[in-house]
């Protein structure tokens, strides 16, 4: 999740929603050297060593390895929880399945990094659209781009809203959290999936739900992790999150994403930044 700048408890940032992932097709900055990312990982190891942090996110979902044993009870299935927030990152924060192509080190602050769809698209799907899509100071989205969408759920009695602060209530400050994760590739195709439909939400069986999360993108990898975002590149996230990451990509009409960015329940208008993938086994749970 990203420098999403949300306050989960006090002033703590949860998934980093105001930089829960960003990037774009313009205003690119030069990619930092490998040594910068290596130093960030070294600092993360140092600042978490012996401090009792639980397992972290994001991770390679194709690898089950992990030595962190500070586990917690898995959150209920999402259909027994309330949807509290939807946001997305430019490039996938997780690696695995159909999104294994490294985008590069980016600017060292979570932008232009992450993982891309590793399959092929047609020239028609990649045809540029002549409009700005979800533009920000880090750029706009382009046909062919990959995004990772986080459908965040909470056991608190809340309703969907802006930032991860919507996942809390005055009555419950430490609810269980679950993120249903779907990676999409943006295509110039009006017959592709409609993002408004993919993010449609309402009450179902007494819970607020995202009504159209894809059910044909493979069995989700379930694991214990944390909130994400580049704000945690050099420090551990203290929050516990149950993750469900689907391994297959779905194609979405890029123009429908642009329309969504112009107005939605979650006040989201751009993609957010990604946290470095966590590779330190001491900070990863074992996937069963």
SVG drawing of the C-alpha trace seen along z (x, -y; Angstrom):
<svg xmlns="http://www.w3.org/2000/svg" viewBox="-28 -18 54 43">
<polyline fill="none" stroke="black" stroke-width="0.4" points="0.0,0.0 2.3,-3.8 3.3,-7.3 -0.3,-7.3 -0.1,-9.7 -2.9,-8.4 -3.2,-8.2 -4.0,-4.8 -3.3,-5.4 -2.3,-8.9 0.0,-10.2 1.2,-6.8 1.1,-6.2 -0.6,-3.0 -0.2,-1.8 1.1,-5.1 -1.9,-6.4 -0.6,-9.7 2.3,-7.9 0.8,-4.5 2.3,-4.5 3.0,-7.0 4.8,-7.2 3.7,-8.1 4.5,-8.5 6.1,-11.9 8.2,-14.0 10.5,-11.0 13.5,-11.4 16.7,-9.5 16.9,-6.0 19.1,-5.8 22.0,-3.4 21.7,0.1 23.7,-1.1 20.9,-3.4 18.4,-0.6 21.0,1.6 21.6,-1.0 17.9,-1.4 17.6,2.3 20.7,2.3 19.1,-0.5 15.8,1.4 17.6,4.4 19.5,2.3 16.4,0.4 14.3,3.5 17.0,5.9 15.9,7.1 13.0,4.7 10.3,7.3 8.7,6.2 6.2,8.5 6.3,9.7 6.5,7.0 5.1,6.3 5.4,6.3 7.1,9.5 7.7,12.0 4.5,14.1 6.2,16.9 8.5,17.5 7.2,19.1 10.4,18.5 10.3,16.5 11.7,16.7 9.6,14.1 7.6,15.9 5.8,12.9 2.6,14.1 -1.0,12.9 -4.4,14.3 -5.5,14.0 -8.3,11.5 -11.7,13.0 -12.5,13.5 -13.2,10.1 -16.8,10.9 -17.1,10.9 -15.4,7.5 -16.2,3.9 -14.5,2.4 -13.0,-0.8 -10.7,-2.1 -9.6,-1.5 -6.4,-3.0 -3.8,-2.0 -0.1,-2.0 1.8,-2.7 3.5,0.6 2.9,3.6 4.4,3.5 4.3,7.3 6.3,9.5 5.2,12.8 2.6,14.4 2.2,12.4 4.0,9.3 7.7,10.1 9.3,7.5 11.3,5.1 10.6,1.4 13.9,0.3 15.1,-1.5 13.2,-4.6 13.9,-7.8 14.7,-6.1 11.4,-7.4 9.0,-4.9 8.3,-6.3 9.1,-4.6 9.9,-1.4 8.0,1.8 7.0,4.6 5.3,4.6 3.1,7.0 5.4,9.6 3.1,10.6 2.7,9.0 0.1,6.5 -1.0,5.7 -0.1,2.5 -3.8,1.5 -3.8,1.9 -0.7,-0.2 -1.9,-3.0 -1.5,-6.3 -4.6,-8.1 -4.6,-11.8 -5.5,-13.0 -3.9,-13.1 -4.7,-10.1 -4.5,-10.5 -1.8,-13.1 0.4,-14.1 3.8,-15.7 5.3,-12.3 3.6,-11.9 0.4,-10.5 -0.6,-6.9 0.0,-5.5 -1.5,-2.6 0.6,0.5 1.2,-0.7 0.7,1.7 -1.2,0.8 -1.7,2.7 -5.1,2.0 -5.6,2.5 -9.1,3.2 -8.7,2.6 -11.1,4.2 -11.6,3.7 -13.4,5.4 -14.4,2.0 -18.0,0.8 -17.2,-1.8 -18.1,-2.8 -15.8,-3.3 -14.0,-6.6 -10.8,-8.5 -7.4,-7.3 -6.8,-4.4 -8.1,-6.4 -11.5,-5.3 -10.6,-1.8 -10.7,-2.9 -13.5,-4.0 -13.7,-5.7 -14.7,-2.4 -12.0,-0.2 -8.5,-1.7 -6.9,1.7 -9.2,3.5 -8.1,6.5 -7.1,5.5 -7.2,7.4 -6.1,6.2 -7.6,8.0 -5.0,7.2 -5.5,7.2 -2.9,6.2 -4.3,4.6 -2.6,3.6 -4.0,0.5 -5.0,0.9 -6.5,-1.4 -9.5,0.7 -13.1,-0.3 -14.1,3.3 -11.7,4.0 -12.8,4.0 -14.4,0.7 -12.6,-0.6 -15.8,-2.2 -17.4,1.3 -14.3,2.9 -14.5,0.3 -18.2,0.3 -19.2,0.8 -22.3,1.2 -23.8,3.2 -24.0,7.0 -25.1,9.3 -24.7,6.5 -21.1,5.5 -19.8,2.8 -18.2,4.7 -16.4,4.1 -18.9,5.8 -16.9,6.8 -13.4,7.8 -12.3,10.3 -12.8,13.9 -10.9,15.3 -7.3,14.2 -6.1,17.2 -6.1,18.4 -4.9,15.6 -1.7,16.1 -2.5,15.5 0.2,14.3 0.8,12.3 2.4,8.9 2.2,5.2 1.2,1.9 3.4,0.7 4.6,-2.4 8.0,-4.0 7.8,-5.6 8.8,-2.1 11.8,-1.6 14.2,-2.2 11.9,-1.4 9.5,1.3 5.8,1.0 4.1,1.7 0.8,2.6 -0.5,6.2 -2.3,6.9 -3.6,10.1 -2.9,10.1 -4.6,11.8 -2.7,11.3 -4.0,12.7 -1.3,13.9 -2.9,13.1 -3.3,9.7 -6.6,8.4 -6.9,5.8 -8.7,2.5 -9.7,-0.3 -7.2,-3.1 -9.8,-5.9 -12.1,-4.4 -9.3,-4.7 -8.9,-8.4 -12.6,-9.0 -12.4,-7.4 -9.5,-9.7 -11.7,-12.7 -14.1,-11.8 -14.6,-8.9 -15.6,-8.0 -12.0,-7.7 -10.8,-11.1 -8.1,-9.3 -6.8,-11.2 -3.4,-9.6 -1.3,-6.5 0.9,-6.2 4.5,-5.2 5.8,-1.7 7.9,-0.3 11.0,1.7 10.1,5.4 11.1,7.0 13.8,9.7 15.1,10.0 13.8,13.4 13.9,12.2 11.1,9.7 9.0,12.2 6.4,14.7 6.5,18.2 3.7,18.8 2.0,22.1"/>
</svg>
